[in-house]
Amino acid sequence: MKLSGESKQLAVRVDESFLSAIDQKRIELSKGMGSIPSRSDIVRIALEQFLQINPESK
């Protein structure tokens, strides 16, 4: 996942059920990635998929 030098920060408030789901996905994805992705990584991946954005094409 590439981040451009012009990336911006976005603060998002979520409840405990969202955090639990994000943490479960972190553990699930860590098995294939070799390290545990951050919560920010998971939210970024989810937004890219929802918005159908390919970060590699930027």
Secondary structure by P-SEA (a helix, b strand, c coil): ccccccbbbbbbbbcaaaaaaaaaaaaaacccccccccaaaaaaaaaaaaaccccccc
